[in-house]
Amino acid sequence: MREKCGIFAAKTENASKKAYYALIALQHRGQESAGISVWRHKIRTLAGRGLVSEVFRGNELSRLKSNMVIAHVRYSTSGSLNETQPLETSCHGKKIAVAHNGTLTNFLPLRRKYEKKGVKFRHSVDSELLGISFLWHLRETGDEFEAMREVFNEVKGAYSVAFLFDGKILVARDPVGFRPLSYGIGDGHYFASEDSALRLFVEDIRDVAPGEVFLISDDVENKVLVKEKHHHCVFEYIYFARPDSVLDEVSVYSARVKMGRELALESPANAEVVIPVPDSGRAAALGFSQISGIPYAEGLIKNRYIGRTFIMPGQFYRELKVKLKLSPVREIISGKRVVLIDDSIVRGTTMRRIVAMLRKAGAKEVHVRIASPPIRHPCYMGIDIPTRHELIAAFGGVDRVKKAINADSLAYLSVNGLKKAVGKGELCLACLTGNYPEWAFHF
């Protein structure tokens, strides 16, 4: 399971260099491509496939000197792998660069609507529609905020977005606030998908509110134009965000520890050691250990030097990839009843291999505890969750999953336990419950 991408925008000195370091801090949100756009009398963009350090080598950043920048790291859930962002497009003779995190649920009908009006799209990715819609309404209204109000009324789905055009930056978060977005002020004005990327530069940071729009030119203006019931993606807290991030005033690390505590209260296990699946299972495993009194240990060691392109067909190579990525510490596992903590189970194939690895390392029993409820439904708001028939928990109960992964026992955190751990009622739980936010699909 992957998250679509991360965005950054700033007006500051040495903007492109700061964007480079911010993208490295956001690299966990997307590893397929990276890009930076600046304003120097016109839009100038440098983007390519690969990690940030691979795209920006040598003196590339020297070509992007500016005090206005938007930037992007991408994991694609729509469009071609070659469609890097920020992407450039135009409408009514005006050009714009777009950096977008999320997915638009009414992309196809809106694209057909604009094509009938004579608009020519340059890209297949849904992000382009945001730029087209904004430029179309900007010509009609003559005002950036009113144009964005029309975008909010027209475009549905998830979008934290940054536009670069006419020597200006516009940054907005959709009226529901599916995707995270933070704003920081110090020696300039900064925006990023997570506040952990902004703390490289400033300490005065807050969340961008759902439906809030910032316009940065010579001055900075901001308005909350539209606000629906907040539905922040719960998987940002479970898995996607960095543990040192704070999203909508909730510490990601603290929420994950509390998930583990709630899991231990709901589903205790008779075991001798608690071990996490690194890295995202660590905080929950610590919380489980605190409540259960079972010692915590690093029983699986993660190899951080597996290449991103290590993809080979066949069962042998799939097994080899898991062994290269994770290695058991036998003296911690051998002869022990183990509680294995992970953030989620998607298809179940990786968990089955990890359980088998622990048994081969001498575990007497393997009790799997998952710090989120079962994933039973696809996501349409920007997370690459497989189709429903690929989700192991979609059909049948917990016992079916337990048998499939060959665990001695299996338990998931309840929805109520998850809500209690995060401490916010305004969460999108659609992939867990099948109850999709009405705003995102009402068109």
C-alpha positions in Angstrom: 0.0 0.0 0.0 1.3 3.4 -1.0 0.4 7.0 -0.5 0.2 9.1 -3.6 2.7 11.9 -3.0 4.0 14.9 -1.0 4.1 18.6 -1.9 6.1 21.6 -0.8 5.8 25.3 -1.6 7.7 28.4 -0.4 8.5 32.0 -0.9 11.9 32.5 0.6 15.6 33.0 -0.2 17.3 30.1 -1.8 13.9 28.5 -2.4 15.0 25.7 -4.8 17.7 24.5 -2.4 15.2 24.5 0.5 12.7 22.6 -1.7 15.4 20.0 -2.4 15.9 19.3 1.3 12.1 19.4 2.0 11.5 16.8 -0.7 14.1 14.5 1.0 12.2 14.9 4.2 9.0 13.9 2.3 10.6 11.1 0.3 8.6 8.4 2.3 5.5 9.7 0.6 6.7 8.9 -2.9 9.7 7.4 -4.6 8.8 7.2 -8.3 9.6 10.8 -9.3 10.5 14.2 -8.0 10.3 17.7 -9.3 10.8 21.4 -8.6 9.2 24.4 -10.4 10.3 28.0 -9.8 9.2 31.4 -11.1 11.9 33.4 -13.0 9.9 35.7 -15.3 8.2 32.4 -16.3 7.7 28.9 -15.0 10.8 26.8 -15.0 10.5 23.1 -14.1 13.0 20.4 -13.5 11.6 16.9 -12.8 12.4 13.3 -13.4 11.9 9.7 -12.3 13.7 8.4 -9.3 14.6 9.5 -5.8 15.2 13.2 -5.0 18.9 12.6 -4.9 18.8 10.9 -8.2 16.8 13.5 -10.0 18.8 16.5 -8.7 22.5 15.8 -9.3 25.3 18.1 -10.0 24.5 21.7 -10.7 20.8 21.2 -11.7 19.5 23.4 -8.8 21.7 26.3 -10.0 19.3 26.5 -13.0 16.4 27.1 -10.6 17.4 30.2 -8.7 14.3 31.9 -7.5 12.5 33.0 -4.3 9.2 31.2 -5.4 9.0 27.4 -5.6 6.6 24.5 -5.6 7.9 20.9 -5.5 6.6 17.3 -5.5 7.5 13.7 -4.8 5.2 11.2 -6.4 3.8 7.8 -6.0 1.4 7.4 -8.9 -2.2 6.1 -8.4 -3.3 7.5 -11.8 -1.7 8.5 -15.1 1.6 7.5 -16.6 4.8 6.9 -14.6 6.4 9.4 -16.9 4.0 12.2 -15.9 6.2 13.8 -13.2 5.1 16.7 -11.1 4.9 19.6 -10.8 3.2 19.4 -14.1 2.7 22.3 -16.4 -0.5 23.0 -18.3 -2.4 26.0 -19.8 -5.8 27.4 -20.4 -7.0 30.6 -22.1 -3.3 31.3 -23.0 -2.2 31.3 -19.3 0.3 28.8 -18.0 0.4 27.1 -14.6 2.4 24.5 -12.7 0.6 22.1 -10.4 1.8 20.0 -7.4 -1.0 17.8 -6.1 -1.5 15.2 -3.3 -4.7 13.2 -3.6 -7.2 11.9 -6.1 -10.1 13.5 -7.8 -13.3 11.4 -7.7 -15.1 13.2 -10.6 -12.1 13.6 -12.8 -13.4 11.9 -15.9 -16.8 13.7 -16.2 -15.2 17.0 -15.5 -12.5 16.4 -18.1 -15.1 15.5 -20.7 -16.9 18.7 -19.7 -13.9 20.9 -20.3 -12.9 19.0 -23.5 -16.4 19.9 -24.9 -15.6 23.5 -24.1 -12.5 23.2 -26.3 -9.8 22.7 -23.6 -6.9 20.5 -24.7 -5.4 18.4 -21.9 -1.7 17.6 -22.1 -1.6 14.9 -19.5 -3.6 11.8 -18.4 -3.1 12.4 -14.7 -6.1 13.9 -12.7 -3.9 16.7 -11.2 -4.0 18.6 -14.4 -7.8 19.2 -14.0 -7.2 21.3 -10.9 -5.0 23.7 -12.9 -7.5 23.8 -15.8 -10.5 24.4 -13.5 -8.6 27.2 -11.6 -7.5 29.0 -14.8 -10.9 28.7 -16.4 -12.6 30.3 -13.4 -9.9 32.8 -12.9 -10.6 34.2 -16.4 -14.4 34.3 -15.5 -14.0 35.9 -12.1 -10.7 37.8 -12.3 -10.0 37.0 -8.7 -7.9 34.1 -7.4 -9.9 33.4 -4.3 -13.2 33.4 -6.2 -11.7 31.2 -8.8 -10.7 28.7 -6.1 -14.1 28.9 -4.5 -15.5 27.7 -7.9 -12.9 24.9 -7.9 -14.0 23.8 -4.5 -17.6 23.8 -5.7 -16.7 21.9 -8.9 -13.9 19.4 -8.1 -14.6 16.6 -5.7 -12.2 14.2 -4.0 -8.9 14.8 -2.1 -6.5 17.5 -3.0 -3.9 19.4 -1.1 -2.5 21.5 -4.0 0.0 24.2 -4.9 -0.2 26.3 -8.0 2.6 28.5 -9.5 1.5 31.1 -12.0 2.1 34.8 -12.9 4.7 35.3 -10.2 2.3 34.0 -7.6 1.8 30.8 -5.5 -1.6 29.6 -4.5 -1.9 26.8 -1.9 -5.2 25.1 -0.9 -6.5 22.2 1.0 -9.8 20.7 -0.1 -12.9 21.5 2.0 -12.9 18.0 3.7 -9.2 18.0 4.5 -8.5 14.4 3.4 -4.8 15.0 2.9 -2.5 16.8 5.4 -1.0 20.2 4.7 1.0 22.5 7.0 2.0 26.1 6.9 5.1 27.7 8.5 6.3 31.2 8.7 9.8 32.6 9.6 12.3 33.9 7.1 9.6 33.2 4.5 6.4 31.4 3.9 6.4 27.6 3.7 3.9 24.8 3.0 4.4 21.0 3.1 2.4 17.9 3.3 3.9 17.2 6.8 5.2 19.6 9.4 8.3 17.5 9.9 9.5 18.8 6.5 8.9 22.4 7.6 10.8 22.1 10.9 14.0 22.1 8.8 13.4 25.8 8.3 10.9 27.3 10.8 9.2 26.5 14.1 6.1 28.6 13.8 3.9 26.0 12.1 0.2 25.3 12.0 -2.2 23.1 9.9 -3.8 24.6 6.8 -7.6 24.3 7.6 -9.9 22.4 5.3 -11.1 24.8 2.6 -8.4 27.3 3.4 -6.6 29.1 0.5 -3.3 31.0 0.6 -2.2 33.4 -2.1 1.5 34.5 -2.0 2.8 37.3 -4.2 4.3 40.5 -2.8 2.0 40.0 0.2 0.3 36.9 1.7 -3.5 36.6 1.9 -5.4 33.6 3.3 -9.2 32.8 3.5 -11.2 29.8 4.5 -13.6 29.7 1.6 -15.6 26.5 2.1 -15.7 24.0 4.9 -17.4 20.6 5.0 -17.2 18.0 7.8 -13.6 17.1 8.2 -12.6 13.6 7.1 -8.8 13.3 7.6 -7.4 10.1 6.2 -6.9 7.7 9.2 -4.1 5.9 7.4 -1.9 9.0 7.7 -1.9 8.2 11.4 -1.6 4.4 11.1 1.1 4.2 8.4 1.8 7.0 5.9 3.1 10.0 7.9 6.5 10.2 9.5 6.2 9.4 13.3 7.7 12.8 14.1 4.9 14.6 12.3 1.9 16.3 13.9 -1.3 16.2 11.8 -4.2 18.4 12.6 -2.8 18.8 16.1 -2.4 15.1 16.7 1.1 13.6 17.2 1.5 10.7 14.8 3.9 8.9 17.2 1.6 9.3 20.2 -1.4 8.0 18.2 0.5 4.9 17.1 1.7 4.2 20.7 -1.9 4.5 21.9 -3.1 2.2 19.1 -0.8 -0.5 20.5 -2.1 0.2 24.0 -5.7 -0.1 22.9 -4.8 -3.3 21.0 -3.3 -4.8 24.2 -6.4 -4.0 26.2 -8.7 -5.4 23.5 -6.7 -8.5 22.5 -4.1 -9.7 25.0 -1.8 -12.5 24.1 0.0 -15.2 26.2 3.5 -14.6 25.0 7.1 -13.9 26.1 8.2 -11.2 23.7 6.7 -8.4 21.7 8.4 -7.6 18.3 7.4 -5.1 15.7 7.4 -5.4 11.9 9.8 -2.4 11.2 9.4 0.4 10.8 5.8 1.4 11.1 4.9 -1.3 13.7 7.4 0.0 16.3 5.4 2.6 18.1 2.3 0.3 18.4 4.5 -2.6 19.6 5.9 -0.3 22.3 2.4 0.6 23.4 1.3 -3.1 23.4 4.4 -3.9 25.6 3.6 -1.1 28.0 0.1 -2.3 28.7 0.7 -6.1 28.5 4.0 -6.1 30.5 5.5 -8.4 27.9 9.1 -7.3 27.0 9.6 -5.4 23.8 12.5 -6.5 21.5 13.7 -5.8 18.0 13.3 -9.3 16.6 13.3 -8.3 13.0 16.1 -6.3 11.4 15.4 -4.2 8.3 17.9 -3.9 5.5 17.7 -0.3 4.3 19.7 -0.9 1.1 17.3 -2.9 -1.0 17.0 -1.2 -4.4 13.7 0.2 -5.4 13.9 -1.8 -8.7 14.4 -5.2 -7.0 11.4 -6.8 -8.7 11.7 -10.2 -10.2 9.0 -12.8 -11.2 8.6 -16.1 -9.6 8.0 -17.5 -6.1 11.7 -18.0 -5.4 12.6 -14.3 -6.0 9.6 -13.1 -4.0 10.7 -15.1 -1.0 14.3 -13.9 -1.5 13.1 -10.3 -1.5 11.4 -10.7 1.9 14.5 -12.4 3.3 16.7 -9.6 2.0 14.5 -6.9 3.4 13.9 -8.5 6.9 16.1 -10.8 8.9 15.2 -12.4 12.2 17.3 -12.1 15.4 17.3 -15.8 16.4 18.3 -15.4 20.0 15.3 -13.1 20.6 12.9 -15.5 18.8 14.0 -19.0 19.3 12.0 -21.0 21.8 9.7 -18.0 22.5 6.0 -17.3 22.2 6.0 -14.2 20.1 3.5 -11.3 19.7 4.1 -9.8 16.2 2.8 -6.3 15.8 2.2 -4.6 12.4 0.2 -1.6 11.3 -2.1 -3.4 8.8 -2.6 -6.5 6.6 -3.4 -5.8 2.9 -3.1 -8.9 0.7 -1.6 -11.0 3.5 1.3 -12.4 1.4 4.1 -10.5 3.2 2.6 -11.3 6.7 2.5 -15.0 5.8 6.2 -14.9 4.8 7.1 -13.1 8.0 5.3 -15.6 10.2 7.0 -18.4 8.3 10.4 -16.7 8.9 9.7 -16.5 12.6 8.8 -20.1 12.8 11.9 -21.1 10.9 13.9 -19.0 13.4 12.5 -21.2 16.2 9.4 -19.3 17.5 7.2 -21.7 19.5 4.1 -19.6 18.7 3.3 -16.5 16.7 0.4 -14.3 17.8 -0.2 -11.6 15.2 -1.7 -8.3 16.4 -2.7 -5.6 14.0 -2.9 -1.9 15.1 -5.8 -1.1 12.8 -9.1 -2.6 11.8 -9.3 -5.0 8.8 -9.0 -3.2 5.4 -12.1 -4.4 3.5 -12.7 -1.6 0.9 -10.7 0.3 -1.7 -9.8 3.9 -1.3 -10.8 6.6 -3.9 -9.1 9.5 -2.2 -5.5 9.0 -3.1 -4.2 5.8 -1.5 -3.2 2.9 -3.7 -5.2 0.2 -2.0 -5.8 -2.9 -4.2 -9.2 -3.8 -5.6 -11.5 -5.4 -3.1 -11.0 -8.9 -4.4 -7.3 -8.6 -3.6 -7.9 -7.5 0.1 -7.5 -10.6 2.2 -9.9 -9.3 4.9 -12.7 -8.2 2.4 -14.4 -11.6 2.3 -14.6 -13.9 5.3 -13.7 -13.3 8.9 -10.6 -13.0 11.0 -10.3 -16.8 11.3 -9.9 -17.0 7.5 -7.0 -14.5 7.6 -5.4 -16.3 10.5 -5.3 -19.5 8.6 -4.0 -17.8 5.5 -1.0 -16.3 7.3 -0.5 -19.4 9.5 -0.6 -17.6 12.8 -1.5 -19.2 16.1 -3.8 -16.3 16.8 -4.8 -13.0 15.1 -6.6 -9.9 16.3 -7.1 -6.4 14.9 -7.7 -3.1 16.7 -11.4 -2.2 16.7 -12.7 0.9 14.9 -13.7 2.4 18.3 -10.2 1.6 19.6 -8.6 3.3 16.6 -10.8 6.4 17.1 -9.9 6.5 20.8 -6.2 6.3 20.0 -6.2 9.0 17.4 -8.4 11.2 19.6 -10.3 12.8 16.7 -13.8 12.0 15.6 -13.4 13.6 12.2 -11.7 10.8 10.3 -12.2 9.1 6.9 -12.6 5.4 7.7 -14.0 4.4 4.3 -11.4 1.7 3.6 -12.3 0.1 6.9 -16.0 0.6 7.1 -17.2 1.2 3.5 -18.8 4.4 4.5 -17.4 7.0 2.0 -17.7 10.7 2.7 -20.7 12.1 0.8 -19.0 15.3 -0.2 -16.3 13.5 -2.2 -18.9 11.7 -4.4 -21.8 14.1 -4.6 -21.6 15.4 -8.2 
